[in-house]
């Protein structure tokens, strides 16, 4: 499960980079940032739950 979340984080980073490189795709940067943060928070919560 955590491996899948890591893959998702890499995909969101790719969205951010592609949006930054291609002029006019500012919306892709925003979507990538929002999804990255949401996935990171979810993964952090899952990791804390597995420790217990």
DOTOR-278075 format. One record per atom (N, C-alpha, C, CB): atom name; residue number from 0; x, y, z. Coordinates in steps of 0.001 Angstrom, whole numbers. Glycine has a CB too. Layout:
BEGIN
<atom atome="CA" num="NUM" xx="X" yy="Y" zz="Z"/>
...
END
This chain:
BEGIN
<atom atome="N" num="0" xx="824" yy="-1192" zz="0"/>
<atom atome="CA" num="0" xx="0" yy="0" zz="0"/>
<atom atome="C" num="0" xx="868" yy="1255" zz="0"/>
<atom atome="CB" num="0" xx="-937" yy="-2" zz="1205"/>
<atom atome="N" num="1" xx="1897" yy="1273" zz="851"/>
<atom atome="CA" num="1" xx="2755" yy="2455" zz="894"/>
<atom atome="C" num="1" xx="3568" yy="2600" zz="-391"/>
<atom atome="CB" num="1" xx="3691" yy="2384" zz="2099"/>
<atom atome="N" num="2" xx="3876" yy="1496" zz="-1040"/>
<atom atome="CA" num="2" xx="4560" yy="1555" zz="-2334"/>
<atom atome="C" num="2" xx="3694" yy="2206" zz="-3394"/>
<atom atome="CB" num="2" xx="4962" yy="160" zz="-2786"/>
<atom atome="N" num="3" xx="2412" yy="1894" zz="-3367"/>
<atom atome="CA" num="3" xx="1465" yy="2505" zz="-4303"/>
<atom atome="C" num="3" xx="1355" yy="3999" zz="-4055"/>
<atom atome="CB" num="3" xx="83" yy="1847" zz="-4183"/>
<atom atome="N" num="4" xx="1335" yy="4398" zz="-2785"/>
<atom atome="CA" num="4" xx="1272" yy="5826" zz="-2458"/>
<atom atome="C" num="4" xx="2539" yy="6536" zz="-2925"/>
<atom atome="CB" num="4" xx="1074" yy="6029" zz="-939"/>
<atom atome="N" num="5" xx="3676" yy="5871" zz="-2808"/>
<atom atome="CA" num="5" xx="4923" yy="6440" zz="-3317"/>
<atom atome="C" num="5" xx="4871" yy="6650" zz="-4821"/>
<atom atome="CB" num="5" xx="6096" yy="5540" zz="-2962"/>
<atom atome="N" num="6" xx="4290" yy="5693" zz="-5532"/>
<atom atome="CA" num="6" xx="4117" yy="5821" zz="-6977"/>
<atom atome="C" num="6" xx="3220" yy="7008" zz="-7311"/>
<atom atome="CB" num="6" xx="3529" yy="4529" zz="-7565"/>
<atom atome="N" num="7" xx="2132" yy="7150" zz="-6566"/>
<atom atome="CA" num="7" xx="1243" yy="8292" zz="-6789"/>
<atom atome="C" num="7" xx="1965" yy="9618" zz="-6551"/>
<atom atome="CB" num="7" xx="16" yy="8194" zz="-5876"/>
<atom atome="N" num="8" xx="2793" yy="9680" zz="-5521"/>
<atom atome="CA" num="8" xx="3545" yy="10903" zz="-5250"/>
<atom atome="C" num="8" xx="4472" yy="11236" zz="-6417"/>
<atom atome="CB" num="8" xx="4355" yy="10761" zz="-3950"/>
<atom atome="N" num="9" xx="5096" yy="10232" zz="-7000"/>
<atom atome="CA" num="9" xx="5961" yy="10468" zz="-8166"/>
<atom atome="C" num="9" xx="5167" yy="10966" zz="-9366"/>
<atom atome="CB" num="9" xx="6708" yy="9189" zz="-8540"/>
<atom atome="N" num="10" xx="3981" yy="10426" zz="-9552"/>
<atom atome="CA" num="10" xx="3130" yy="10875" zz="-10657"/>
<atom atome="C" num="10" xx="2740" yy="12334" zz="-10464"/>
<atom atome="CB" num="10" xx="1867" yy="9995" zz="-10768"/>
<atom atome="N" num="11" xx="2386" yy="12705" zz="-9226"/>
<atom atome="CA" num="11" xx="1989" yy="14102" zz="-8972"/>
<atom atome="C" num="11" xx="3167" yy="15040" zz="-9184"/>
<atom atome="CB" num="11" xx="1437" yy="14263" zz="-7537"/>
<atom atome="N" num="12" xx="4364" yy="14609" zz="-8806"/>
<atom atome="CA" num="12" xx="5555" yy="15433" zz="-9052"/>
<atom atome="C" num="12" xx="5770" yy="15614" zz="-10555"/>
<atom atome="CB" num="12" xx="6810" yy="14791" zz="-8401"/>
<atom atome="N" num="13" xx="5534" yy="14562" zz="-11322"/>
<atom atome="CA" num="13" xx="5657" yy="14659" zz="-12781"/>
<atom atome="C" num="13" xx="4648" yy="15667" zz="-13334"/>
<atom atome="CB" num="13" xx="5446" yy="13270" zz="-13440"/>
<atom atome="N" num="14" xx="3423" yy="15675" zz="-12814"/>
<atom atome="CA" num="14" xx="2427" yy="16655" zz="-13245"/>
<atom atome="C" num="14" xx="2919" yy="18069" zz="-12984"/>
<atom atome="CB" num="14" xx="1091" yy="16420" zz="-12529"/>
<atom atome="N" num="15" xx="3498" yy="18280" zz="-11805"/>
<atom atome="CA" num="15" xx="3992" yy="19608" zz="-11440"/>
<atom atome="C" num="15" xx="5106" yy="20044" zz="-12395"/>
<atom atome="CB" num="15" xx="4503" yy="19615" zz="-9980"/>
<atom atome="N" num="16" xx="6034" yy="19138" zz="-12684"/>
<atom atome="CA" num="16" xx="7159" yy="19467" zz="-13562"/>
<atom atome="C" num="16" xx="6669" yy="19729" zz="-14979"/>
<atom atome="CB" num="16" xx="8200" yy="18333" zz="-13561"/>
<atom atome="N" num="17" xx="5787" yy="18890" zz="-15496"/>
<atom atome="CA" num="17" xx="5261" yy="19071" zz="-16849"/>
<atom atome="C" num="17" xx="4504" yy="20398" zz="-16942"/>
<atom atome="CB" num="17" xx="4333" yy="17888" zz="-17241"/>
<atom atome="N" num="18" xx="3700" yy="20693" zz="-15929"/>
<atom atome="CA" num="18" xx="2973" yy="21957" zz="-15921"/>
<atom atome="C" num="18" xx="3899" yy="23151" zz="-15887"/>
<atom atome="CB" num="18" xx="2039" yy="22010" zz="-14747"/>
<atom atome="N" num="19" xx="5027" yy="23029" zz="-15205"/>
<atom atome="CA" num="19" xx="5981" yy="24135" zz="-15131"/>
<atom atome="C" num="19" xx="6746" yy="24299" zz="-16441"/>
<atom atome="CB" num="19" xx="6960" yy="23913" zz="-13980"/>
<atom atome="N" num="20" xx="7028" yy="23191" zz="-17130"/>
<atom atome="CA" num="20" xx="7813" yy="23255" zz="-18359"/>
<atom atome="C" num="20" xx="6998" yy="23714" zz="-19566"/>
<atom atome="CB" num="20" xx="8415" yy="21907" zz="-18644"/>
<atom atome="N" num="21" xx="5737" yy="23332" zz="-19609"/>
<atom atome="CA" num="21" xx="4898" yy="23688" zz="-20746"/>
<atom atome="C" num="21" xx="4129" yy="24953" zz="-20386"/>
<atom atome="CB" num="21" xx="3923" yy="22520" zz="-21127"/>
<atom atome="N" num="22" xx="4417" yy="26001" zz="-21115"/>
<atom atome="CA" num="22" xx="3815" yy="27300" zz="-20835"/>
<atom atome="C" num="22" xx="2295" yy="27217" zz="-21013"/>
<atom atome="CB" num="22" xx="4416" yy="28393" zz="-21759"/>
<atom atome="N" num="23" xx="1580" yy="27778" zz="-20079"/>
<atom atome="CA" num="23" xx="122" yy="27799" zz="-20180"/>
<atom atome="C" num="23" xx="-572" yy="26658" zz="-19464"/>
<atom atome="CB" num="23" xx="-272" yy="27779" zz="-21602"/>
<atom atome="N" num="24" xx="165" yy="25794" zz="-18797"/>
<atom atome="CA" num="24" xx="-458" yy="24693" zz="-18078"/>
<atom atome="C" num="24" xx="-355" yy="24914" zz="-16571"/>
<atom atome="CB" num="24" xx="191" yy="23359" zz="-18471"/>
<atom atome="N" num="25" xx="-637" yy="26136" zz="-16157"/>
<atom atome="CA" num="25" xx="-582" yy="26481" zz="-14741"/>
<atom atome="C" num="25" xx="-1555" yy="25624" zz="-13935"/>
<atom atome="CB" num="25" xx="-893" yy="27968" zz="-14540"/>
<atom atome="N" num="26" xx="-2707" yy="25296" zz="-14533"/>
<atom atome="CA" num="26" xx="-3707" yy="24469" zz="-13842"/>
<atom atome="C" num="26" xx="-3139" yy="23100" zz="-13499"/>
<atom atome="CB" num="26" xx="-4966" yy="24310" zz="-14705"/>
<atom atome="N" num="27" xx="-2232" yy="22578" zz="-14329"/>
<atom atome="CA" num="27" xx="-1630" yy="21270" zz="-14054"/>
<atom atome="C" num="27" xx="-713" yy="21338" zz="-12835"/>
<atom atome="CB" num="27" xx="-843" yy="20770" zz="-15280"/>
<atom atome="N" num="28" xx="-48" yy="22470" zz="-12649"/>
<atom atome="CA" num="28" xx="787" yy="22659" zz="-11463"/>
<atom atome="C" num="28" xx="-86" yy="22643" zz="-10214"/>
<atom atome="CB" num="28" xx="1585" yy="23987" zz="-11553"/>
<atom atome="N" num="29" xx="-1195" yy="23362" zz="-10257"/>
<atom atome="CA" num="29" xx="-2097" yy="23439" zz="-9100"/>
<atom atome="C" num="29" xx="-2672" yy="22071" zz="-8762"/>
<atom atome="CB" num="29" xx="-3237" yy="24432" zz="-9370"/>
<atom atome="N" num="30" xx="-3140" yy="21350" zz="-9769"/>
<atom atome="CA" num="30" xx="-3697" yy="20010" zz="-9540"/>
<atom atome="C" num="30" xx="-2629" yy="19085" zz="-8971"/>
<atom atome="CB" num="30" xx="-4269" yy="19421" zz="-10853"/>
<atom atome="N" num="31" xx="-1421" yy="19146" zz="-9517"/>
<atom atome="CA" num="31" xx="-330" yy="18306" zz="-9030"/>
<atom atome="C" num="31" xx="12" yy="18596" zz="-7576"/>
<atom atome="CB" num="31" xx="898" yy="18499" zz="-9891"/>
<atom atome="N" num="32" xx="47" yy="19876" zz="-7208"/>
<atom atome="CA" num="32" xx="360" yy="20244" zz="-5825"/>
<atom atome="C" num="32" xx="-729" yy="19758" zz="-4875"/>
<atom atome="CB" num="32" xx="529" yy="21767" zz="-5699"/>
<atom atome="N" num="33" xx="-1987" yy="19976" zz="-5242"/>
<atom atome="CA" num="33" xx="-3103" yy="19564" zz="-4381"/>
<atom atome="C" num="33" xx="-3111" yy="18050" zz="-4193"/>
<atom atome="CB" num="33" xx="-4447" yy="20030" zz="-4976"/>
<atom atome="N" num="34" xx="-2954" yy="17310" zz="-5273"/>
<atom atome="CA" num="34" xx="-2961" yy="15844" zz="-5175"/>
<atom atome="C" num="34" xx="-1742" yy="15323" zz="-4420"/>
<atom atome="CB" num="34" xx="-3008" yy="15221" zz="-6570"/>
<atom atome="N" num="35" xx="-587" yy="15970" zz="-4603"/>
<atom atome="CA" num="35" xx="616" yy="15563" zz="-3884"/>
<atom atome="C" num="35" xx="421" yy="15727" zz="-2379"/>
<atom atome="CB" num="35" xx="1831" yy="16380" zz="-4358"/>
<atom atome="N" num="36" xx="-88" yy="16888" zz="-1979"/>
<atom atome="CA" num="36" xx="-295" yy="17151" zz="-551"/>
<atom atome="C" num="36" xx="-1331" yy="16185" zz="31"/>
<atom atome="CB" num="36" xx="-744" yy="18614" zz="-330"/>
<atom atome="N" num="37" xx="-2425" yy="15960" zz="-697"/>
<atom atome="CA" num="37" xx="-3466" yy="15057" zz="-209"/>
<atom atome="C" num="37" xx="-2930" yy="13633" zz="-59"/>
<atom atome="CB" num="37" xx="-4672" yy="15071" zz="-1159"/>
<atom atome="N" num="38" xx="-2164" yy="13161" zz="-1027"/>
<atom atome="CA" num="38" xx="-1608" yy="11817" zz="-964"/>
<atom atome="C" num="38" xx="-584" yy="11696" zz="162"/>
<atom atome="CB" num="38" xx="-967" yy="11446" zz="-2301"/>
<atom atome="N" num="39" xx="235" yy="12731" zz="343"/>
<atom atome="CA" num="39" xx="1236" yy="12706" zz="1413"/>
<atom atome="C" num="39" xx="564" yy="12656" zz="2786"/>
<atom atome="CB" num="39" xx="2158" yy="13939" zz="1317"/>
<atom atome="N" num="40" xx="-494" yy="13424" zz="2963"/>
<atom atome="CA" num="40" xx="-1215" yy="13421" zz="4242"/>
<atom atome="C" num="40" xx="-1858" yy="12060" zz="4485"/>
<atom atome="CB" num="40" xx="-2291" yy="14532" zz="4267"/>
<atom atome="N" num="41" xx="-2469" yy="11493" zz="3453"/>
<atom atome="CA" num="41" xx="-3094" yy="10178" zz="3583"/>
<atom atome="C" num="41" xx="-2053" yy="9111" zz="3920"/>
<atom atome="CB" num="41" xx="-3834" yy="9806" zz="2287"/>
<atom atome="N" num="42" xx="-914" yy="9147" zz="3221"/>
<atom atome="CA" num="42" xx="147" yy="8171" zz="3481"/>
<atom atome="C" num="42" xx="731" yy="8322" zz="4874"/>
<atom atome="CB" num="42" xx="1249" yy="8308" zz="2450"/>
<atom atome="N" num="43" xx="879" yy="9542" zz="5342"/>
<atom atome="CA" num="43" xx="1402" yy="9782" zz="6688"/>
<atom atome="C" num="43" xx="434" yy="9217" zz="7726"/>
<atom atome="CB" num="43" xx="1633" yy="11298" zz="6929"/>
<atom atome="N" num="44" xx="-859" yy="9406" zz="7496"/>
<atom atome="CA" num="44" xx="-1863" yy="8854" zz="8415"/>
<atom atome="C" num="44" xx="-1864" yy="7338" zz="8415"/>
<atom atome="CB" num="44" xx="-3244" yy="9361" zz="8050"/>
<atom atome="N" num="45" xx="-1712" yy="6734" zz="7241"/>
<atom atome="CA" num="45" xx="-1649" yy="5274" zz="7141"/>
<atom atome="C" num="45" xx="-418" yy="4740" zz="7858"/>
<atom atome="CB" num="45" xx="-1638" yy="4831" zz="5670"/>
<atom atome="N" num="46" xx="718" yy="5425" zz="7705"/>
<atom atome="CA" num="46" xx="1950" yy="4982" zz="8337"/>
<atom atome="C" num="46" xx="1819" yy="5038" zz="9863"/>
<atom atome="CB" num="46" xx="3135" yy="5843" zz="7865"/>
<atom atome="N" num="47" xx="1196" yy="6080" zz="10364"/>
<atom atome="CA" num="47" xx="989" yy="6208" zz="11812"/>
<atom atome="C" num="47" xx="66" yy="5095" zz="12322"/>
<atom atome="CB" num="47" xx="393" yy="7600" zz="12156"/>
<atom atome="N" num="48" xx="-942" yy="4731" zz="11530"/>
<atom atome="CA" num="48" xx="-1865" yy="3686" zz="11938"/>
<atom atome="C" num="48" xx="-1177" yy="2319" zz="11963"/>
<atom atome="CB" num="48" xx="-3070" yy="3654" zz="11001"/>
<atom atome="N" num="49" xx="-217" yy="2099" zz="11054"/>
<atom atome="CA" num="49" xx="485" yy="825" zz="11017"/>
<atom atome="C" num="49" xx="1450" yy="668" zz="12183"/>
<atom atome="CB" num="49" xx="1230" yy="684" zz="9712"/>
<atom atome="N" num="50" xx="1927" yy="1773" zz="12751"/>
<atom atome="CA" num="50" xx="2850" yy="1714" zz="13877"/>
<atom atome="C" num="50" xx="2159" yy="1216" zz="15140"/>
<atom atome="CB" num="50" xx="3465" yy="3082" zz="14125"/>
<atom atome="N" num="51" xx="874" yy="1457" zz="15238"/>
<atom atome="CA" num="51" xx="136" yy="1082" zz="16460"/>
<atom atome="C" num="51" xx="-201" yy="-356" zz="16506"/>
<atom atome="CB" num="51" xx="-1115" yy="1868" zz="16584"/>
END
